[in-house]
Amino acid sequence: MTPPRLRVVVVEDDARYRTSLEALLGNSLGFSLVASFSDAERALAWFQVAAATEFDVVIMDIDLPRMSGIDATARLLARFPDAAVVMLTVFEEPSAILAAICAGASGYLLKRTSARVLLAQLQSIAGGGAPMTAGVARTVLQLLRRSTSTTRGTSGRLDLTEREQDVLRCLVRGLSYQQTADELLIRLDTVRTHIRALYKKLQVHSVAAAVTRAIREGLV
């Protein structure tokens, strides 16, 4: 059976780059381009009448005219809290990465990422992953270590078990459920069980929200 296509919405103001993304997604096996916009306002207008079943992932630039991609992500997720938004940008500054993740972005990729890697990273979302370029993942871990040093003991107050903290660390690093299972040498169903427990304890409903809280509060 042919796997379902990943339905993608693109929000990118650079016409040349947007056209290249449209061509890539429109001609790649396993992907379908649902809509494409040059600014956040038009995208948000479309999302106001769209249904959650019409798309799987949104590729969002940060540096958009008028409203930034980070602000647009926060507004989009207010309507679709479980939507997957992947930032695709040139910005590598820790402040931009943290702001995007705290806004609820499911992943953060750089525009210099090759087409092959970009498609693979986007596909990982279907498995519960949070795609991140390697350099971005390192920055996230640095932010996490810094946050942990100033907020020790929070995870204990939330009663996270050692294994739940292990799973949460994997989510912060952008690993998919299967990659988490492989790294921790546990079953995929066990990972899902730990993630359900994490959602309940953290009072969140998505990987992005769990990662956001982990970074903000130094939970791991």
C-alpha positions as CSV (number, residue, x, y, z in Angstrom):
1,M,0.0,0.0,0.0
2,T,1.3,3.5,-0.9
3,P,1.9,5.6,2.2
4,P,-0.2,8.8,2.4
5,R,1.3,12.0,1.1
6,L,2.5,14.6,3.6
7,R,0.4,17.7,2.8
8,V,2.5,20.9,3.1
9,V,1.6,24.6,3.3
10,V,4.5,27.0,2.6
11,V,4.8,30.5,3.9
12,E,7.9,32.2,2.4
13,D,8.3,35.8,1.1
14,D,11.4,35.1,-1.1
15,A,9.7,34.4,-4.5
16,R,12.7,32.5,-5.9
17,Y,13.1,30.3,-2.8
18,R,9.3,29.8,-2.5
19,T,9.1,28.7,-6.2
20,S,11.9,26.2,-5.6
21,L,10.1,24.8,-2.5
22,E,6.8,24.5,-4.5
23,A,8.6,22.6,-7.3
24,L,10.4,20.3,-4.8
25,L,7.2,19.5,-2.8
26,G,5.1,19.2,-5.9
27,N,7.4,16.7,-7.6
28,S,8.7,14.6,-4.7
29,L,7.2,11.2,-3.9
30,G,5.3,11.2,-0.7
31,F,4.6,15.0,-0.6
32,S,1.8,17.2,-1.7
33,L,1.7,21.1,-1.9
34,V,-1.6,22.3,-0.4
35,A,-1.0,26.0,-0.5
36,S,1.7,28.6,-0.7
37,F,1.8,32.2,0.6
38,S,4.2,35.1,0.5
39,D,3.2,36.6,3.8
40,A,1.8,35.7,7.2
41,E,-1.4,37.7,6.8
42,R,-2.6,35.8,3.7
43,A,-1.6,32.5,5.2
44,L,-3.5,33.2,8.4
45,A,-6.6,34.3,6.4
46,W,-6.4,30.9,4.7
47,F,-6.1,29.1,8.0
48,Q,-9.1,30.9,9.3
49,V,-11.3,28.9,6.9
50,A,-9.2,25.8,6.6
51,A,-9.7,22.6,8.5
52,A,-7.1,20.7,10.5
53,T,-7.6,17.8,8.1
54,E,-6.5,19.8,5.1
55,F,-2.8,19.9,5.9
56,D,-0.1,18.0,7.8
57,V,2.8,20.5,8.2
58,V,3.5,24.2,7.6
59,I,6.9,25.4,6.5
60,M,7.3,28.9,7.9
61,D,10.0,31.5,7.3
62,I,10.9,33.8,10.2
63,D,11.7,37.0,8.4
64,L,8.4,37.8,6.8
65,P,7.2,41.3,5.9
66,R,5.0,43.0,8.6
67,M,4.2,40.0,10.8
68,S,7.1,37.7,11.6
69,G,6.9,33.9,11.2
70,I,7.2,33.5,14.9
71,D,4.2,35.6,15.6
72,A,2.3,33.9,12.8
73,T,3.2,30.5,14.3
74,A,1.8,31.5,17.7
75,R,-1.5,32.7,16.0
76,L,-1.7,29.6,13.8
77,L,-1.3,27.3,16.8
78,A,-3.9,29.2,18.8
79,R,-6.4,27.9,16.1
80,F,-4.7,24.5,15.5
81,P,-2.8,23.6,18.7
82,D,-1.7,20.2,17.3
83,A,-0.5,21.6,14.0
84,A,3.2,20.9,13.0
85,V,5.0,24.1,12.0
86,V,8.6,23.8,10.9
87,M,10.7,27.0,10.7
88,L,12.9,27.2,7.6
89,T,15.2,30.2,7.9
90,V,18.7,31.6,7.6
91,F,18.7,32.6,11.3
92,E,20.9,30.5,13.6
93,E,20.9,32.9,16.6
94,P,19.9,31.1,19.8
95,S,17.4,33.8,20.6
96,A,15.5,33.1,17.3
97,I,15.6,29.4,17.8
98,L,14.3,29.7,21.4
99,A,11.6,32.1,20.3
100,A,10.4,29.8,17.6
101,I,10.3,26.8,19.8
102,C,8.6,28.7,22.6
103,A,6.0,29.9,20.0
104,G,5.3,26.2,19.4
105,A,7.3,25.3,16.3
106,S,7.7,21.6,15.9
107,G,11.1,21.9,14.2
108,Y,13.7,24.4,13.0
109,L,15.7,23.9,9.8
110,L,18.2,26.1,8.0
111,K,17.6,27.2,4.3
112,R,21.0,25.8,3.4
113,T,19.8,22.3,4.2
114,S,19.9,20.2,1.1
115,A,16.7,19.1,-0.7
116,R,17.2,15.5,0.3
117,V,17.8,16.2,3.9
118,L,14.9,18.7,4.0
119,L,12.5,16.1,2.7
120,A,13.7,13.5,5.1
121,Q,13.4,15.9,8.0
122,L,9.9,16.8,7.0
123,Q,9.0,13.1,6.6
124,S,10.1,12.5,10.2
125,I,7.1,14.5,11.5
126,A,4.9,11.6,10.5
127,G,6.8,9.5,13.0
128,G,6.4,12.0,15.8
129,G,9.8,13.7,15.2
130,A,10.8,17.3,15.7
131,P,13.1,18.0,12.8
132,M,16.2,20.1,13.5
133,T,19.4,20.8,11.6
134,A,22.4,19.4,13.5
135,G,23.8,22.8,14.4
136,V,20.4,23.9,15.6
137,A,20.0,20.8,17.8
138,R,23.4,21.6,19.4
139,T,22.2,25.1,20.2
140,V,19.0,23.7,21.7
141,L,21.0,21.4,23.9
142,Q,23.2,24.4,25.0
143,L,20.1,26.4,25.8
144,L,18.7,23.4,27.7
145,R,21.9,23.0,29.8
146,R,21.9,26.7,30.6
147,S,18.3,26.6,31.6
148,T,18.9,23.4,33.7
149,S,21.7,25.1,35.6
150,T,19.3,27.9,36.8
151,T,16.1,25.8,37.4
152,R,17.3,22.6,39.1
153,G,14.7,20.4,40.8
154,T,11.8,21.3,38.6
155,S,11.5,17.9,37.1
156,G,11.5,16.4,40.6
157,R,8.6,18.6,41.6
158,L,6.7,17.3,38.5
159,D,7.5,13.7,39.6
160,L,9.1,12.8,36.2
161,T,10.6,9.3,36.4
162,E,14.2,8.8,35.2
163,R,12.9,7.1,32.0
164,E,10.4,9.9,31.3
165,Q,13.3,12.3,31.5
166,D,15.3,10.2,29.1
167,V,12.4,10.2,26.6
168,L,11.9,14.0,27.1
169,R,15.7,14.5,26.4
170,C,15.2,12.6,23.1
171,L,12.2,14.8,22.1
172,V,14.2,17.9,22.8
173,R,16.9,16.6,20.5
174,G,14.4,16.2,17.8
175,L,14.3,12.4,17.7
176,S,11.3,10.6,16.4
177,Y,9.4,8.0,18.5
178,Q,11.2,5.2,16.7
179,Q,14.6,6.8,17.1
180,T,13.9,7.3,20.8
181,A,13.0,3.6,21.1
182,D,16.2,2.6,19.3
183,E,18.4,4.9,21.4
184,L,16.9,3.9,24.8
185,L,16.6,0.2,23.7
186,I,12.9,0.0,24.5
187,R,9.8,-0.8,22.5
188,L,8.0,1.8,20.4
189,D,4.8,1.2,22.4
190,T,6.8,1.9,25.6
191,V,7.9,5.2,24.2
192,R,4.3,6.1,23.4
193,T,3.3,5.2,27.0
194,H,6.0,7.4,28.5
195,I,5.0,10.3,26.2
196,R,1.4,10.0,27.2
197,A,2.5,10.1,30.8
198,L,4.7,13.2,30.0
199,Y,1.8,15.0,28.4
200,K,-0.3,14.4,31.5
201,K,2.4,15.5,33.9
202,L,3.5,18.5,31.9
203,Q,-0.2,19.4,31.0
204,V,0.6,19.6,27.3
205,H,-0.9,18.0,24.2
206,S,2.0,17.9,21.7
207,V,5.7,17.2,21.3
208,A,6.3,20.9,20.5
209,A,4.6,22.0,23.7
210,A,6.6,19.4,25.8
211,V,9.9,20.6,24.2
212,T,8.9,24.2,24.9
213,R,8.2,23.6,28.5
214,A,11.4,21.4,28.9
215,I,13.6,24.3,27.5
216,R,11.8,27.1,29.4
217,E,11.9,25.3,32.8
218,G,15.0,23.1,32.5
219,L,13.1,19.9,33.0
220,V,15.9,17.6,31.8
